[in-house]
Amino acid sequence: MCRACEGVLSVVLVSDPSLGGGSGRLTGVPLPDLFDLLAPLYDRMIRADDEPPLLQHLDLPAGGWLLDAAGGTGRMAERIAGAVDHVLVLDASHPMLRQAMSKGCCLAVVAATERLPLADGSLRRICLVDAYHHLADREMSVRELWRVLAPGGRLVIEEPDIDRLAVKIVAIMEKVALMRSHFAHGEAIALVLNRLGAQVELRRDGHTLWAVADKPAA
């Protein structure tokens, strides 16, 4: 494990050995087979902007660690890496994370968002991009993300805006494809965050929405 990772990963691993070995990886995480199969092709199918709006919503540049939760192949982490000190990509798919590691821009950890092997308050910035609708337990995942976010930090959830007709059609297609997708309205996402004490702003542009949640400073 790299020296810079120790404050983020090893604290919780030492205090709770059931989370896995010293590698900072969880065992027994159910893997989403569809995304495993798509991993080699994913970046060609889903392209990210060279300067994604997410950078502005995350209020970058910033110091410290950024977590790209359910970050897959690291396509977003690759574009964020120069704006923070360190990037951690977390995903349940081993093949996806192999793609992320090949980019040389981040540390990758195999884990589910519902049970993060990370220390409380260890991350300055967290993003969850185009993944909220795929989570097995969205409220538990958000609680975990909020737990590891540092006081004064920011969490940004980027999602297709289900209030737009084109996104509604995509949602139907994903259900037909058995992708287990459950799209949520922006206001529903904001409500989950509000219950945790977040200061939330919903931002929309085209077919995309961002729930920008700031954690009050201690």
Backbone as numpy.savetxt, mean C-alpha at the origin, in Angstrom:
# Nx Ny Nz CAx CAy CAz Cx Cy Cz
19.52 -8.30 6.97 18.67 -7.11 6.97 19.55 -5.86 6.97
19.21 -4.86 6.16 20.03 -3.66 6.11 19.89 -2.88 7.41
20.96 -2.12 7.77 20.97 -1.40 9.03 19.80 -0.42 9.14
19.45 0.24 8.03 18.37 1.23 8.06 17.01 0.60 8.30
16.89 -0.72 8.04 15.59 -1.39 8.19 15.28 -1.75 9.62
16.28 -1.76 10.48 16.11 -2.38 11.78 15.02 -1.74 12.61
14.90 -0.42 12.59 13.89 0.24 13.39 12.49 0.02 12.88
12.37 -0.36 11.62 11.05 -0.58 11.03 10.61 -2.02 11.20
11.50 -2.97 10.91 11.11 -4.37 10.88 11.47 -5.14 12.15
12.69 -4.99 12.66 13.15 -5.92 13.68 12.47 -5.72 15.02
12.01 -4.51 15.32 11.38 -4.26 16.63 10.19 -5.17 16.82
9.32 -5.23 15.84 8.13 -6.04 15.99 8.45 -7.52 15.84
9.46 -7.87 15.04 9.80 -9.27 14.87 10.40 -9.85 16.15
11.19 -9.05 16.84 11.78 -9.52 18.09 10.71 -9.68 19.16
9.77 -8.75 19.22 8.75 -8.78 20.27 7.66 -9.81 19.98
7.52 -10.25 18.74 6.48 -11.21 18.38 7.05 -12.22 17.39
7.74 -13.25 17.87 8.39 -14.22 16.99 7.42 -14.93 16.06
6.12 -14.95 16.40 5.16 -15.66 15.56 4.99 -15.01 14.20
5.48 -13.76 14.07 5.33 -13.07 12.80 6.31 -13.58 11.75
7.33 -14.33 12.12 8.24 -14.85 11.11 9.66 -14.81 11.59
10.58 -15.16 10.69 11.99 -15.21 11.04 12.65 -13.86 10.88
13.97 -13.86 11.05 14.74 -12.63 11.00 14.73 -11.97 9.64
14.26 -12.65 8.62 14.23 -12.06 7.28 13.17 -10.99 7.16
12.25 -10.90 8.13 11.17 -9.94 8.03 10.08 -10.39 7.08
9.94 -11.71 6.89 8.93 -12.21 5.96 7.95 -13.09 6.72
6.71 -13.00 6.34 5.69 -13.84 6.95 5.61 -15.16 6.22
5.26 -16.21 6.95 5.03 -17.50 6.32 3.55 -17.79 6.37
3.10 -18.61 5.45 1.71 -19.02 5.46 0.74 -17.97 4.97
1.21 -16.94 4.26 0.30 -15.93 3.73 -0.35 -16.47 2.47
-1.69 -16.50 2.38 -2.33 -16.98 1.17 -2.01 -16.08 -0.01
-1.60 -16.66 -1.10 -1.16 -15.88 -2.24 -2.26 -15.77 -3.29
-2.47 -14.56 -3.83 -3.49 -14.37 -4.86 -2.99 -14.89 -6.19
-3.45 -16.08 -6.61 -2.92 -16.76 -7.78 -2.97 -15.91 -9.04
-4.04 -15.15 -9.24 -4.17 -14.34 -10.44 -3.02 -13.35 -10.54
-2.70 -12.68 -9.46 -1.62 -11.70 -9.48 -0.26 -12.38 -9.62
-0.12 -13.59 -9.08 1.11 -14.34 -9.30 1.33 -14.56 -10.79
0.26 -14.94 -11.48 0.36 -15.22 -12.91 0.62 -13.95 -13.72
0.05 -12.83 -13.26 0.20 -11.58 -14.00 1.53 -10.88 -13.76
2.26 -11.30 -12.72 3.46 -10.56 -12.29 4.43 -10.21 -13.42
4.80 -11.15 -14.31 5.79 -10.80 -15.35 5.27 -9.79 -16.37
3.95 -9.68 -16.48 3.35 -8.81 -17.50 2.75 -7.54 -16.93
2.67 -7.45 -15.61 1.86 -6.42 -14.97 2.30 -5.00 -15.35
3.60 -4.75 -15.34 4.08 -3.40 -15.63 3.79 -2.98 -17.06
3.71 -3.94 -17.97 3.38 -3.61 -19.36 1.89 -3.34 -19.51
1.09 -4.03 -18.70 -0.36 -3.87 -18.78 -0.84 -2.61 -18.07
-0.24 -2.31 -16.91 -0.66 -1.18 -16.08 0.52 -0.24 -15.95
0.51 0.82 -16.70 1.64 1.74 -16.69 1.38 2.88 -15.70
2.45 3.34 -15.07 2.38 4.47 -14.15 2.97 5.71 -14.81
2.43 6.87 -14.49 2.97 8.12 -15.00 4.39 8.32 -14.48
5.21 9.01 -15.29 6.58 9.31 -14.84 6.57 10.18 -13.58
5.61 11.11 -13.50 5.44 11.94 -12.32 3.99 11.83 -11.85
3.66 10.73 -11.18 2.27 10.49 -10.79 1.77 11.54 -9.81
0.48 11.90 -9.89 -0.11 12.85 -8.94 0.05 12.41 -7.49
0.25 11.11 -7.29 0.40 10.59 -5.94 1.52 11.30 -5.18
2.59 11.68 -5.87 3.70 12.34 -5.19 3.24 13.62 -4.51
2.38 14.37 -5.20 1.86 15.61 -4.62 0.94 15.30 -3.44
0.08 14.30 -3.59 -0.85 13.97 -2.52 -0.13 13.44 -1.28
1.02 12.80 -1.48 1.82 12.31 -0.35 2.65 13.41 0.29
2.65 14.59 -0.32 3.45 15.72 0.17 4.93 15.35 0.22
5.42 14.90 -0.92 6.83 14.56 -1.07 7.57 15.70 -1.73
8.90 15.83 -1.47 9.75 14.88 -0.76 9.57 14.93 0.76
9.97 13.83 1.39 9.92 13.72 2.85 11.02 12.77 3.29
11.45 12.90 4.53 12.46 12.00 5.06 11.84 10.73 5.58
12.70 9.80 6.01 12.23 8.57 6.63 11.77 7.52 5.64
10.91 6.64 6.15 10.44 5.49 5.38 9.07 5.75 4.76
8.88 5.20 3.54 7.57 5.17 2.90 7.21 3.71 2.65
5.99 3.35 3.01 5.47 2.01 2.74 4.53 2.06 1.55
4.82 1.26 0.54 3.92 1.05 -0.59 3.19 -0.25 -0.30
2.01 -0.15 0.34 1.26 -1.32 0.79 0.54 -1.96 -0.39
0.56 -3.29 -0.44 0.03 -4.02 -1.59 0.63 -3.45 -2.88
1.93 -3.20 -2.81 2.63 -2.47 -3.88 3.02 -3.30 -5.08
2.77 -4.61 -5.05 2.97 -5.44 -6.22 4.38 -5.39 -6.78
4.48 -5.02 -8.05 5.76 -5.05 -8.77 6.62 -3.83 -8.49
6.16 -2.94 -7.62 6.95 -1.75 -7.31 6.92 -0.68 -8.38
5.90 -0.73 -9.24 5.84 0.26 -10.32 5.67 1.68 -9.77
4.98 1.83 -8.65 4.85 3.15 -8.04 6.06 3.47 -7.17
6.56 2.47 -6.47 7.73 2.67 -5.61 8.93 3.17 -6.42
9.05 2.68 -7.63 10.17 3.08 -8.49 10.14 4.57 -8.76
8.95 5.15 -8.85 8.80 6.58 -9.15 8.88 7.44 -7.88
8.65 6.82 -6.74 8.66 7.54 -5.48 10.05 7.54 -4.83
10.86 6.54 -5.17 12.09 6.26 -4.42 12.99 7.47 -4.23
13.09 8.34 -5.21 13.97 9.48 -5.09 13.46 10.59 -4.20
12.21 10.47 -3.72 11.59 11.54 -2.94 11.52 11.23 -1.45
12.02 10.05 -1.04 12.06 9.67 0.37 13.40 8.98 0.64
13.70 8.78 1.93 14.97 8.13 2.27 14.96 6.65 1.91
13.85 5.96 2.24 13.77 4.52 2.01 12.34 4.15 1.62
12.21 3.13 0.74 10.91 2.64 0.31 10.80 1.15 0.64
9.69 0.79 1.25 9.38 -0.60 1.56 8.13 -0.98 0.77
8.24 -2.02 -0.07 7.08 -2.54 -0.80 6.61 -3.81 -0.11
5.35 -3.83 0.23 4.76 -4.98 0.92 3.64 -5.55 0.06
3.66 -6.86 -0.11 2.63 -7.51 -0.92 2.54 -8.98 -0.51
1.40 -9.61 -0.80 1.22 -11.02 -0.47 1.72 -11.94 -1.58
2.10 -11.38 -2.73 2.51 -12.19 -3.88 4.03 -12.22 -4.02
4.61 -13.39 -3.90 6.05 -13.54 -4.10 6.48 -13.15 -5.51
5.81 -13.63 -6.57 6.23 -13.25 -7.92 6.17 -11.74 -8.16
5.15 -11.07 -7.63 5.07 -9.63 -7.77 6.28 -8.95 -7.12
6.63 -9.40 -5.92 7.73 -8.77 -5.20 9.09 -9.08 -5.84
9.21 -10.21 -6.51 10.44 -10.47 -7.24 10.65 -9.41 -8.32
9.55 -9.02 -8.96 9.62 -7.94 -9.96 10.03 -6.63 -9.29
9.47 -6.36 -8.11 9.81 -5.13 -7.40 11.30 -5.10 -7.03
11.80 -6.20 -6.52 13.20 -6.26 -6.11 14.14 -6.08 -7.30
13.72 -6.54 -8.47 14.57 -6.42 -9.65 14.79 -4.98 -10.06
13.96 -4.07 -9.58 14.09 -2.66 -9.92 15.19 -1.97 -9.10
15.59 -2.58 -8.00 16.67 -2.04 -7.20 16.36 -0.74 -6.48
15.07 -0.48 -6.22 14.68 0.79 -5.62 14.09 0.64 -4.22
13.97 -0.59 -3.72 13.19 -0.77 -2.50 13.56 -2.06 -1.79
13.10 -2.15 -0.55 13.10 -3.40 0.19 11.71 -4.01 0.01
11.64 -5.32 -0.12 10.35 -5.98 -0.33 10.08 -6.97 0.79
8.85 -6.99 1.27 8.44 -7.88 2.36 7.15 -8.58 1.98
7.12 -9.90 2.12 5.91 -10.67 1.84 5.03 -10.66 3.08
3.86 -10.06 2.96 2.94 -10.01 4.10 1.58 -9.56 3.60
0.57 -9.85 4.41 -0.78 -9.36 4.15 -0.98 -8.03 4.86
-1.76 -7.16 4.27 -2.00 -5.85 4.88 -2.78 -5.95 6.18
-3.47 -7.06 6.37 -4.24 -7.24 7.61 -3.35 -7.54 8.82
-2.09 -7.84 8.60 -1.19 -8.21 9.72 0.22 -7.81 9.32
0.57 -6.59 9.61 1.83 -6.03 9.15 2.97 -6.36 10.11
4.10 -6.88 9.61 5.25 -7.17 10.47 6.11 -5.93 10.66
5.48 -4.85 11.11 6.14 -3.54 11.20 5.89 -2.92 12.56
6.83 -2.10 13.00 6.74 -1.47 14.30 5.73 -0.32 14.30
5.10 -0.10 15.43 4.16 1.01 15.58 4.85 2.34 15.25
4.15 3.18 14.48 4.62 4.54 14.23 5.97 4.64 13.54
6.32 3.66 12.72 7.66 3.61 12.13 7.77 4.23 10.74
6.65 4.64 10.16 6.65 5.08 8.76 6.11 6.50 8.62
6.83 7.33 7.88 6.41 8.72 7.69 5.32 8.86 6.64
5.36 8.01 5.63 4.39 8.06 4.54 3.97 6.64 4.18
2.68 6.48 3.85 2.15 5.19 3.40 1.22 5.46 2.21
1.34 4.64 1.18 0.39 4.71 0.08 -0.18 3.33 -0.20
-1.43 3.32 -0.62 -2.13 2.11 -1.03 -2.77 2.44 -2.37
-2.18 1.95 -3.45 -2.55 2.41 -4.79 -3.29 1.32 -5.55
-4.52 1.62 -5.93 -5.33 0.73 -6.77 -5.41 -0.67 -6.15
-5.53 -0.72 -4.84 -5.52 -2.02 -4.16 -6.60 -2.16 -3.09
-7.16 -1.05 -2.64 -8.15 -1.09 -1.56 -9.30 -2.05 -1.91
-9.71 -2.04 -3.17 -10.85 -2.88 -3.58 -10.48 -4.36 -3.67
-9.19 -4.70 -3.54 -8.77 -6.09 -3.57 -8.54 -6.66 -2.17
-8.55 -5.83 -1.14 -8.19 -6.30 0.20 -9.24 -7.26 0.76
-8.76 -8.29 1.44 -9.67 -9.27 2.03 -10.47 -8.65 3.17
-9.83 -7.84 4.00 -10.50 -7.17 5.11 -10.03 -5.72 5.11
-10.84 -4.85 4.56 -10.41 -3.46 4.35 -10.26 -2.71 5.67
-11.20 -2.87 6.59 -11.12 -2.13 7.84 -9.91 -2.58 8.67
-9.66 -3.87 8.72 -8.50 -4.35 9.46 -7.21 -3.85 8.81
-7.17 -3.84 7.49 -5.99 -3.35 6.79 -5.73 -1.88 7.09
-6.77 -1.08 7.06 -6.60 0.35 7.33 -6.16 0.57 8.77
-6.71 -0.20 9.71 -6.28 -0.08 11.11 -4.79 -0.39 11.24
-4.33 -1.41 10.54 -2.91 -1.77 10.58 -2.04 -0.69 9.95
-2.47 -0.15 8.83 -1.71 0.92 8.20 -1.63 2.14 9.11
-2.73 2.42 9.78 -2.76 3.56 10.70 -1.85 3.32 11.90
-1.79 2.08 12.36 -0.94 1.73 13.50 0.53 2.01 13.20
0.99 1.65 12.01 2.42 1.79 11.70 2.78 3.18 11.18
1.77 4.03 10.94 2.04 5.40 10.50 2.49 6.24 11.68
3.54 7.01 11.49 4.07 7.86 12.55 3.15 9.04 12.82
3.09 9.53 14.04 2.36 10.78 14.31 2.91 11.89 13.42
2.01 12.66 12.82 2.42 13.69 11.88 2.62 13.16 10.46
2.42 11.84 10.28 2.61 11.23 8.97 1.35 11.29 8.12
1.46 10.79 6.90 0.34 10.84 5.96 0.16 9.50 5.27
-1.10 9.08 5.18 -1.53 7.89 4.45 -2.40 8.34 3.28
-2.09 7.84 2.08 -2.89 8.17 0.90 -3.39 6.87 0.28
-4.71 6.79 0.13 -5.34 5.66 -0.55 -5.82 6.16 -1.91
-5.25 5.59 -2.97 -5.64 5.95 -4.34 -6.49 4.82 -4.91
-7.67 5.18 -5.42 -8.61 4.19 -5.93 -9.31 4.71 -7.19
-9.74 3.80 -8.07 -10.66 4.22 -9.13 -11.94 4.74 -8.50
-12.48 5.83 -9.05 -13.67 6.47 -8.47 -14.92 5.75 -8.95
-15.50 4.95 -8.07 -16.66 4.12 -8.43 -17.88 4.96 -8.77
-17.84 6.26 -8.49 -18.95 7.13 -8.88 -18.93 7.46 -10.38
-17.86 7.08 -11.07 -17.76 7.32 -12.50 -18.22 6.08 -13.26
-18.97 6.31 -14.36 -19.57 5.21 -15.11 -18.52 4.23 -15.61
-17.41 4.74 -16.13 -16.38 3.85 -16.67 -15.83 2.92 -15.61
-15.72 3.42 -14.38 -15.21 2.59 -13.29 -16.24 1.54 -12.89
-17.51 1.91 -12.93 -18.57 0.93 -12.65 -18.48 -0.24 -13.62
-18.20 0.05 -14.88 -18.06 -1.01 -15.89 -16.86 -1.89 -15.58
-15.74 -1.25 -15.20 -14.54 -2.02 -14.82 -14.84 -2.92 -13.63
-15.59 -2.40 -12.66 -15.93 -3.18 -11.47 -16.72 -4.43 -11.84
-17.65 -4.29 -12.77 -18.43 -5.44 -13.23 -17.52 -6.46 -13.93
-16.61 -5.96 -14.76 -15.69 -6.85 -15.48 -14.79 -7.61 -14.51
-14.35 -6.95 -13.44 -13.48 -7.62 -12.48 -14.25 -8.69 -11.72
-15.52 -8.46 -11.46 -16.32 -9.49 -10.80 -16.48 -10.71 -11.71
-16.73 -10.44 -13.01 -16.86 -11.53 -13.97 -15.56 -12.33 -14.05
-14.44 -11.63 -13.92 -13.13 -12.29 -13.97 -12.75 -12.93 -12.63
-13.68 -12.92 -11.67 -13.47 -13.55 -10.35 -12.27 -12.96 -9.62
-12.12 -11.63 -9.71 -11.00 -10.96 -9.05 -11.33 -10.56 -7.62
-12.51 -10.90 -7.15 -12.92 -10.64 -5.76 -12.81 -9.16 -5.40
-13.11 -8.31 -6.37 -13.01 -6.86 -6.16 -14.28 -6.33 -5.51
-14.09 -5.39 -4.59 -15.22 -4.73 -3.93 -14.88 -3.23 -3.85
-15.34 -2.48 -4.84 -15.02 -1.06 -4.89 -15.86 -0.30 -3.87
-15.25 0.71 -3.27 -15.91 1.51 -2.24 -15.98 2.97 -2.69
-17.05 3.64 -2.30 -17.16 5.07 -2.54 -16.14 5.81 -1.67
-15.68 6.93 -2.14 -14.70 7.71 -1.41 -15.16 8.05 -0.01
-16.44 8.36 0.13 -16.97 8.73 1.44 -16.91 7.56 2.42
-17.06 6.32 1.90 -16.96 5.14 2.77 -15.53 4.93 3.24
-14.57 5.18 2.37 -13.16 5.08 2.76 -12.84 6.14 3.81
-13.33 7.35 3.58 -13.08 8.45 4.54 -13.67 8.13 5.90
-14.83 7.47 5.93 -15.47 7.13 7.20 -14.62 6.17 8.02
-14.03 5.17 7.35 -13.15 4.22 8.03 -11.97 4.96 8.66
-11.41 5.90 7.92 -10.26 6.67 8.42 -10.66 7.63 9.53
-11.82 8.25 9.39 -12.30 9.18 10.42 -12.45 8.49 11.77
-12.90 7.25 11.75 -13.09 6.50 13.00 -11.78 6.28 13.75
-10.68 6.36 13.02 -9.36 6.18 13.64 -8.75 7.50 14.11
-9.48 8.58 13.87 -8.99 9.89 14.28 -8.22 10.62 13.20
-8.35 10.17 11.96 -7.63 10.80 10.85 -8.31 12.10 10.43
-7.49 13.00 9.96 -7.98 14.20 9.29 -7.95 13.90 7.80
-9.13 13.76 7.20 -9.23 13.20 5.84 -9.74 14.25 4.85
-9.10 14.26 3.69 -9.56 15.06 2.57 -9.71 14.15 1.36
-10.86 14.19 0.70 -11.07 13.44 -0.54 -10.75 14.34 -1.73
-9.93 13.85 -2.63 -9.57 14.59 -3.82 -9.91 13.74 -5.04
-10.41 14.37 -6.08 -10.80 13.64 -7.29 -10.25 14.32 -8.53
-9.89 13.48 -9.50 -9.45 13.98 -10.79 -9.74 12.90 -11.83
-10.63 13.20 -12.75 -10.99 12.20 -13.74 -11.64 10.99 -13.11
-11.04 9.82 -13.37 -11.60 8.56 -12.86 -10.91 8.09 -11.58
-10.13 8.96 -10.98 -9.35 8.57 -9.80 -9.71 9.42 -8.60
-9.73 8.78 -7.42 -9.91 9.53 -6.18 -8.76 9.20 -5.24
-8.47 10.15 -4.39 -7.46 9.97 -3.36 -8.06 10.32 -2.01
-7.94 9.42 -1.07 -8.28 9.73 0.33 -6.98 10.06 1.03
-6.80 11.32 1.37 -5.56 11.81 1.98 -5.80 11.95 3.47
-5.11 11.14 4.25 -5.36 11.08 5.70 -4.10 11.46 6.46
-4.19 12.52 7.28 -3.08 12.96 8.11 -3.30 12.50 9.54
-2.22 11.99 10.15 -2.27 11.53 11.54 -1.80 12.67 12.43
-2.61 13.07 13.38 -2.22 14.18 14.24 -0.87 13.93 14.91
-0.08 14.98 15.03 1.22 14.87 15.69 1.00 14.57 17.18
1.93 13.83 17.74 1.80 13.46 19.16 1.98 14.69 20.04
